[in-house]
């Protein structure tokens, strides 16, 4: 009976391991970008004030030094993309930095909002597991899927727009973005802030100007994972599941062996004879 129990547990454990591993191995990637993809955006900032004597804040003067932003995908996991981001400045110099974005949680550096999950549809959320700032970019809902022309060809794009108003101050932020459905990369985005107390408006506009061109500007920094120490947990799911199942099986085997030893009756030792030989 005990041998049958042992065999049954072993078979169930093996089947469970095979099922879990197969499911994890076959789970589709949520990323539409792939290693080696690269794309470049034109970048423009605008600041306006009702007071002609106002001067732009230093932050926008600094932003205005950037004319284009190039993104190179250096490596990927099931839900994470590591990138290098290179900014071309008005004086012709370049600034490069590593970054990453995880498309479920919205965690990232430099690449947040530039890449979302692929093949989303109207009503679905980008970054659905986001905890919000400061650790993650806020999640948002796709409004519609439409056709727009970018880089000279018609593309199926996911559109998101939103106005968030502060009811107390009257300040608001408008966000309007288009993402290629197939890859999840940003094609165009405008973010505008309005400050009612000083009657000032600032905005930034991104628009894609090249995708996977052989003449794209090279990255000055490329360490294969965007330079970030964050682990791509998706790549560890299968081995972690296998190790966990092996541990469970080992524990069950130990328990069975211990119980068998405890339940095995001790061998009877012959009793010494009390008779005195004649």
Beta strands, then each sheet from edge to edge (+ up, - down):
strand 1: 38-49
strand 2: 66-76
strand 3: 80-89
strand 4: 94-102
strand 5: 108-109
strand 6: 125-126
strand 7: 140-141
strand 8: 144-150
strand 9: 153-165
strand 10: 172-180
strand 11: 186-195
strand 12: 200-211
sheet 1: 5+ 4- 3+ 2- 1+ 12- 11+ 10- 9+ 8-
sheet 2: 6+ 7-
end
